């Protein structure tokens, strides 16, 4: 499965919006999402190393089912759309 955004474009967007991204990461929702992801960090690292997209997708699907995750992703989507 290929990402919907070119990696070079993603890097440019991240650089251009780094202050906004820092604010999101530091936000209450961002910290909650970070905490959730840290619980599964070993599993996520292994999935990335093995190219296990199924595990990564499941993890992010579960994250999106949380209020914090859904809000955070919504904010990121709005940021990308600007």
TIRO-2110 file (N, C-alpha, C; in Angstrom, 1 decimal):
// TIRO-2110
0.8, -1.2, 0.0, N, 1, A
0.0, 0.0, 0.0, CA, 1, A
0.9, 1.2, 0.0, C, 1, A
0.7, 2.2, -0.9, N, 2, A
1.4, 3.4, -1.0, CA, 2, A
0.7, 4.5, -0.3, C, 2, A
1.5, 5.4, 0.4, N, 3, A
0.8, 6.5, 1.0, CA, 3, A
0.2, 7.4, 0.0, C, 3, A
-0.8, 8.2, 0.5, N, 4, A
-1.5, 9.1, -0.4, CA, 4, A
-0.7, 10.4, -0.6, C, 4, A
0.3, 10.6, 0.1, N, 5, A
1.1, 11.9, 0.0, CA, 5, A
2.6, 11.5, -0.3, C, 5, A
3.2, 12.2, -1.2, N, 6, A
4.6, 12.0, -1.5, CA, 6, A
5.4, 12.4, -0.3, C, 6, A
6.4, 11.6, 0.0, N, 7, A
7.3, 11.8, 1.2, CA, 7, A
8.0, 13.1, 1.1, C, 7, A
8.4, 13.6, 0.0, N, 8, A
9.0, 14.9, -0.1, CA, 8, A
8.0, 16.0, 0.2, C, 8, A
6.8, 15.8, -0.3, N, 9, A
5.8, 16.8, 0.0, CA, 9, A
5.5, 16.8, 1.5, C, 9, A
5.4, 15.6, 2.1, N, 10, A
5.2, 15.5, 3.6, CA, 10, A
6.3, 16.2, 4.4, C, 10, A
7.5, 16.0, 4.0, N, 11, A
8.6, 16.7, 4.6, CA, 11, A
8.5, 18.2, 4.5, C, 11, A
8.2, 18.7, 3.3, N, 12, A
8.0, 20.1, 3.1, CA, 12, A
6.9, 20.7, 4.0, C, 12, A
5.8, 19.9, 4.0, N, 13, A
4.7, 20.4, 4.8, CA, 13, A
5.0, 20.4, 6.3, C, 13, A
5.7, 19.4, 6.8, N, 14, A
6.1, 19.3, 8.2, CA, 14, A
7.1, 20.5, 8.5, C, 14, A
8.0, 20.8, 7.6, N, 15, A
8.9, 21.9, 7.8, CA, 15, A
8.2, 23.2, 7.9, C, 15, A
7.3, 23.4, 7.0, N, 16, A
6.5, 24.7, 6.9, CA, 16, A
5.6, 24.8, 8.1, C, 16, A
5.1, 23.7, 8.6, N, 17, A
4.1, 23.8, 9.7, CA, 17, A
4.6, 23.3, 11.0, C, 17, A
6.0, 23.4, 11.2, N, 18, A
6.6, 22.8, 12.4, CA, 18, A
6.1, 23.4, 13.7, C, 18, A
5.8, 24.7, 13.7, N, 19, A
5.3, 25.3, 14.9, CA, 19, A
3.9, 24.8, 15.2, C, 19, A
3.1, 24.7, 14.2, N, 20, A
1.7, 24.1, 14.4, CA, 20, A
1.8, 22.7, 14.9, C, 20, A
2.7, 21.9, 14.3, N, 21, A
2.8, 20.5, 14.7, CA, 21, A
3.3, 20.4, 16.1, C, 21, A
4.3, 21.3, 16.5, N, 22, A
4.7, 21.3, 17.9, CA, 22, A
3.6, 21.6, 18.8, C, 22, A
2.8, 22.5, 18.5, N, 23, A
1.6, 22.8, 19.3, CA, 23, A
0.6, 21.7, 19.4, C, 23, A
0.4, 20.9, 18.3, N, 24, A
-0.4, 19.8, 18.4, CA, 24, A
0.2, 18.7, 19.3, C, 24, A
1.4, 18.4, 19.1, N, 25, A
2.1, 17.4, 19.9, CA, 25, A
2.0, 17.8, 21.4, C, 25, A
2.2, 19.0, 21.7, N, 26, A
2.2, 19.5, 23.1, CA, 26, A
0.8, 19.7, 23.7, C, 26, A
-0.2, 19.6, 22.8, N, 27, A
-1.6, 19.8, 23.3, CA, 27, A
-2.0, 18.6, 24.2, C, 27, A
-3.1, 18.8, 24.9, N, 28, A
-3.7, 17.7, 25.7, CA, 28, A
-3.9, 16.5, 24.9, C, 28, A
-4.6, 16.6, 23.7, N, 29, A
-4.8, 15.5, 22.9, CA, 29, A
-3.5, 14.8, 22.4, C, 29, A
-2.6, 15.7, 22.0, N, 30, A
-1.3, 15.2, 21.5, CA, 30, A
-0.6, 14.4, 22.6, C, 30, A
-0.6, 14.8, 23.8, N, 31, A
0.0, 14.1, 24.9, CA, 31, A
-0.7, 12.8, 25.2, C, 31, A
-2.0, 12.8, 25.1, N, 32, A
-2.8, 11.6, 25.4, CA, 32, A
-2.5, 10.5, 24.3, C, 32, A
-2.4, 11.0, 23.0, N, 33, A
-2.1, 10.1, 21.9, CA, 33, A
-0.7, 9.5, 22.1, C, 33, A
0.2, 10.4, 22.4, N, 34, A
1.6, 10.0, 22.7, CA, 34, A
1.6, 8.9, 23.7, C, 34, A
0.9, 9.1, 24.8, N, 35, A
0.9, 8.1, 25.9, CA, 35, A
0.3, 6.8, 25.4, C, 35, A
-0.7, 6.8, 24.6, N, 36, A
-1.3, 5.6, 24.1, CA, 36, A
-0.3, 4.9, 23.2, C, 36, A
0.4, 5.6, 22.4, N, 37, A
1.3, 5.0, 21.4, CA, 37, A
2.5, 4.5, 22.1, C, 37, A
3.0, 5.1, 23.2, N, 38, A
4.1, 4.7, 24.0, CA, 38, A
3.9, 3.3, 24.6, C, 38, A
2.6, 3.0, 25.0, N, 39, A
2.3, 1.7, 25.5, CA, 39, A
2.6, 0.6, 24.5, C, 39, A
2.4, 0.9, 23.3, N, 40, A
2.7, -0.1, 22.2, CA, 40, A
3.9, 0.1, 21.4, C, 40, A
4.9, 0.9, 22.0, N, 41, A
6.0, 1.3, 21.2, CA, 41, A
6.9, 0.2, 20.7, C, 41, A
7.1, -0.9, 21.5, N, 42, A
7.9, -2.0, 21.1, CA, 42, A
7.2, -2.7, 19.9, C, 42, A
5.9, -2.9, 20.0, N, 43, A
5.1, -3.5, 18.9, CA, 43, A
5.2, -2.6, 17.6, C, 43, A
5.1, -1.3, 17.8, N, 44, A
5.1, -0.4, 16.7, CA, 44, A
6.5, -0.4, 16.0, C, 44, A
7.6, -0.4, 16.8, N, 45, A
8.9, -0.4, 16.3, CA, 45, A
9.2, -1.7, 15.5, C, 45, A
8.7, -2.8, 16.0, N, 46, A
8.9, -4.1, 15.4, CA, 46, A
8.1, -4.1, 14.0, C, 46, A
6.9, -3.6, 14.1, N, 47, A
6.1, -3.5, 12.9, CA, 47, A
6.7, -2.7, 11.8, C, 47, A
7.3, -1.5, 12.2, N, 48, A
8.0, -0.7, 11.2, CA, 48, A
9.2, -1.4, 10.6, C, 48, A
10.0, -2.0, 11.5, N, 49, A
11.2, -2.7, 11.1, CA, 49, A
10.9, -3.8, 10.1, C, 49, A
9.7, -4.5, 10.3, N, 50, A
9.4, -5.6, 9.5, CA, 50, A
8.5, -5.2, 8.3, C, 50, A
8.1, -4.0, 8.2, N, 51, A
7.2, -3.5, 7.2, CA, 51, A
5.8, -4.1, 7.3, C, 51, A
5.4, -4.4, 8.6, N, 52, A
4.1, -5.0, 8.9, CA, 52, A
3.0, -3.9, 8.8, C, 52, A
2.5, -3.6, 7.7, N, 53, A
1.5, -2.6, 7.5, CA, 53, A
0.2, -2.9, 8.2, C, 53, A
-0.1, -4.2, 8.3, N, 54, A
-1.3, -4.6, 8.9, CA, 54, A
-1.4, -4.2, 10.4, C, 54, A
-0.3, -4.5, 11.1, N, 55, A
-0.2, -4.1, 12.5, CA, 55, A
-0.2, -2.6, 12.6, C, 55, A
0.5, -1.8, 11.8, N, 56, A
0.5, -0.4, 11.8, CA, 56, A
-0.9, 0.2, 11.6, C, 56, A
-1.6, -0.4, 10.6, N, 57, A
-3.0, 0.0, 10.3, CA, 57, A
-3.9, -0.2, 11.4, C, 57, A
-3.8, -1.4, 12.0, N, 58, A
-4.6, -1.8, 13.2, CA, 58, A
-4.4, -0.8, 14.3, C, 58, A
-3.2, -0.5, 14.6, N, 59, A
-2.8, 0.4, 15.7, CA, 59, A
-3.4, 1.8, 15.4, C, 59, A
-3.3, 2.3, 14.2, N, 60, A
-3.8, 3.6, 14.0, CA, 60, A
-5.4, 3.6, 13.9, C, 60, A
-5.9, 2.5, 13.4, N, 61, A
-7.4, 2.4, 13.4, CA, 61, A
-7.9, 2.5, 14.9, C, 61, A
-7.2, 1.7, 15.8, N, 62, A
-7.6, 1.8, 17.2, CA, 62, A
-7.4, 3.1, 17.8, C, 62, A
-6.4, 3.8, 17.4, N, 63, A
-6.1, 5.2, 17.9, CA, 63, A
-7.2, 6.1, 17.4, C, 63, A
-7.7, 5.9, 16.2, N, 64, A
-8.7, 6.8, 15.7, CA, 64, A
-10.1, 6.6, 16.4, C, 64, A
-10.2, 5.5, 17.0, N, 65, A
-11.4, 5.2, 17.8, CA, 65, A
-11.5, 5.9, 19.1, C, 65, A
-10.4, 6.5, 19.5, N, 66, A
-10.3, 7.3, 20.7, CA, 66, A
-10.7, 8.7, 20.4, C, 66, A
-11.3, 9.4, 21.3, N, 67, A
-11.7, 10.8, 21.1, CA, 67, A
-10.5, 11.7, 20.8, C, 67, A
-9.4, 11.5, 21.6, N, 68, A
-8.2, 12.3, 21.4, CA, 68, A
-7.6, 12.0, 20.0, C, 68, A
-7.5, 10.8, 19.6, N, 69, A
-6.9, 10.4, 18.3, CA, 69, A
-7.7, 11.0, 17.2, C, 69, A
-9.0, 10.9, 17.3, N, 70, A
-9.9, 11.4, 16.2, CA, 70, A
-9.7, 12.9, 16.1, C, 70, A
-9.7, 13.6, 17.3, N, 71, A
-9.6, 15.1, 17.2, CA, 71, A
-8.2, 15.5, 16.6, C, 71, A
-7.2, 14.8, 17.1, N, 72, A
-5.8, 15.1, 16.6, CA, 72, A
-5.7, 14.9, 15.1, C, 72, A
-6.2, 13.8, 14.6, N, 73, A
-6.1, 13.5, 13.2, CA, 73, A
-6.9, 14.6, 12.4, C, 73, A
-8.1, 14.9, 13.0, N, 74, A
-8.9, 16.0, 12.3, CA, 74, A
-8.2, 17.3, 12.2, C, 74, A
-7.4, 17.6, 13.3, N, 75, A
-6.6, 18.9, 13.3, CA, 75, A
-5.5, 18.8, 12.2, C, 75, A
-4.9, 17.7, 12.1, N, 76, A
-3.8, 17.5, 11.2, CA, 76, A
-4.4, 17.6, 9.7, C, 76, A
-5.5, 16.9, 9.5, N, 77, A
-6.2, 17.0, 8.2, CA, 77, A
-6.5, 18.4, 7.8, C, 77, A
-7.0, 19.2, 8.8, N, 78, A
-7.3, 20.6, 8.5, CA, 78, A
-6.1, 21.4, 8.2, C, 78, A
-5.0, 21.1, 8.9, N, 79, A
-3.7, 21.7, 8.7, CA, 79, A
-3.2, 21.4, 7.3, C, 79, A
-3.3, 20.2, 6.8, N, 80, A
-2.9, 19.8, 5.5, CA, 80, A
-3.7, 20.4, 4.4, C, 80, A
-5.0, 20.6, 4.7, N, 81, A
-5.9, 21.2, 3.7, CA, 81, A
-5.7, 22.7, 3.6, C, 81, A
-4.9, 23.3, 4.5, N, 82, A
-4.7, 24.8, 4.4, CA, 82, A
-3.6, 25.1, 3.5, C, 82, A
END
